[in-house]
Amino acid sequence: MSEATQTRETSARGLALTLLALLVLAGFSLTMRFVHIGAASYFVGLGVAAIKAALVVVFFMEILVEKVTVRLAFAVCLSLFALLIALVLADVLTRSVPPLQNPPGSAQRYRG
Amino acid sequence: MAEQVAGHFESLPRQAHAARLGMWIFLGTEVLLFAGLFVLYAAYRTEHPHGFAVGVENNTVVWGSVNTGVLLVSSYTIALAVHELRRGKQRACALLVATTIFLGMCFLAIKTGEYLEHFRVGLYPGGVGTFYRDHGEAGTKMFFTLYFCMTGLHAIHVVVGTAVLAFLLTKVLRRQISERAPHPLAIGAIYWHLVDVIWIFLWPLFYLIPGGNP
């Protein structure tokens, strides 16, 4: 039995539809670049990016048809990435004391 | 000649699974390599939202967006190449892999042009250049330093991905990779998709999000 017959890969039509969705989402992101929505642009820009990345991972990289060991490796990687970002943001977004303008060890300290 | 089963594997599907698992774990390390830089970006953007907004406003959004289209289409062509190979369409597969390589080279050419445009306006890596005389906001130097680091590291990955695909193309042309065992091309394609996924996040962070205080 060939390897190909054992996998439920994305069809050619599915691949084309995925590309179409990716290009439409990219167009939407680009349009939103010129619409001033303030802080919401973070959520729109990164939210659309996350959807596009999910489309690539699911339909192009075919993560859902991989065995559980591969999916587990992917999940661990994603979790560590999310944990790293979340903990750093939790730190920098909740600081009440601004960072030093001239911290010890910086070159500026020795300019006299 | 089609790929043979190595002695320590009981079957070709099991060997293919081991290869794919190895590639996914490697991709995990690649993601965590970029994660450190994404964290730096998040921390500095939180400290200097205005300086980063100035950086986004002065970046080359047209070329960055064209490159996004190039990479998205290249992801499609390599996915389709694997699809065709699984159906035994060796010639179509080779053509699609070659197209992907061409698109990767287009991406690098555009990126080079972008860097040259930055240098022309006096914008160099490391916060050096005449550009900062007119844009002295705190954080703008850090924005472009991260921009050169992250897009440069990404470009290195595009070079590696292109070289890997060129190697795989020669194997496809010699029928050393065929429908019987398409996994070498499939795992090469997965690497290329990761390069695409990373750019999908770099594009909004450096070209699209003018922001405001989060």
Interface residues (C-beta under 8 A of the other chain):
Chain A: M1 S2 E3 A4 Q6 T7 E9 T10 S11 A12 L15 A16 T18 L19 L22 L23 A26 S29 L30 M32 R33 H36 G38 A39 S41 Y42 G45 L46 V48 A49 K52 A53 V56 V57 F59 F60 M61 E66 K67 T69 V70 A73 F74 V76 C77 L78 L80 F81 L84 I85 V88 L89 D91 V92 L93 P99
Chain B: L12 P13 A16 H17 R20 L21 W24 I25 L27 G28 V31 L32 A35 G36 F38 V39 A42 A43 T46 E47 V61 S65 T68 G69 L72 V73 S75 Y76 A79 L80 V82 H83 R86 R87 E179 R180 A181 P182 H183 A189 I190 H193 L194 D196 V197 I200 F201 W203 P204 L205 Y207 L208 I209 P210 G211 G212 N213 P214
